[in-house]
Amino acid sequence: MAEERISYRIPTYYVNGNLVHFAAFARHIGFYPGPTGIAAFEDALSRYKRAKGSVQFPHDEPLPLGLVAKIVKFRVGENTREKPSARRSSKSAR
């Protein structure tokens, strides 16, 4: 279950680290799934203004909730997989 937090002064969902951030602006909703979240869905996000770790969904278009859900699920998968460095450190502790 994701925890709600404020990070970088905007709403954030947190699961083993920052998952996604989001914020409302005058002409768009900013959605921040990080660079991997943007790269993994580059084709689906191609019609939107985006940067390395963010995308802008304009207010005058329906919010693509299905796409947002897919990106969030992708990020949950990334954040819940065991990190290689964690495996190394647990082996060296034995």
N, C-alpha and C positions, 0 to 999 in steps of 0.2 A: 504494500500500500504506500502510495506516495505521500510525502509530508509537504504541507504548504509552508513556504517561507518567503521572506523578503530578502532578495540578494541583488546586489547592484541597484538597490533602491526600487526594484520592480518585483511583482509577484513571480514566484518560482516554485516549481515542483521539484522535490528532492528525493532521490532513491539512490543510496550509496554514492552520493555526489549530486551536483546540480544536474537535473534532467532537462528541463526546458524553462525558459523565461518567456514572459509576454507582457505587452504594455499597449495601451491605447494612445493614439496620437490624433491630431486634427483630421488627417486624411487617410489614415491606415491603422491597422493593428500590426504591431511588431511582434514577430514570433522568433524565438532564439533557441533553436535546438543544437547549436554548436556546429562546427565545421563538418563533423561526420554525418550529422542529421541532414545537412544541406546537400552534401556530396552524394549520399545514398539515394536521394530523391530528386536529383538534379533535373531529370527530364520532366517529371511531374510539376516541378517548381519553375520551369523555364519561362512561363508566361508572367511571372511576378518579379518585381524588383527585389534583388537579393544581394547579399554580400557573403563573405566567407562563412559566417555562422548565423546569418539572420535572413529573414524574408519579410516582405511587407505585403499584407493583404489589404487591398483598398476597401474603404467603407461602401463604395457604390457597387460592389459585387458580393454575391453570397460567400460567406466564409466556407472554405472547403473542409468541412468537418471530418469527412472520411480520410482525407489526406493527412490532416493534423493527427488523427488517431493513429494512422500507420506510422507516422514519424515518431510519435510518443512511444508506441510499442517497440519500435526499433531502438530508441534511446534507452528504454527500460532494459531491453536485452543487452545492450552494451554495458550498462551500469551494474547489471546483476551477474554477468559472467565473471569468473574468478580471474583476477589480473595475473599475468605471468610473473610479475615481481613478487606478488604475494605467495605464489607457489614456491618460488626460489627461496624466499626467506623462511618459509615453514620447513622446507627440507634442510636448510642450513642450521635450523634451531634443534634438529634432532641429534 
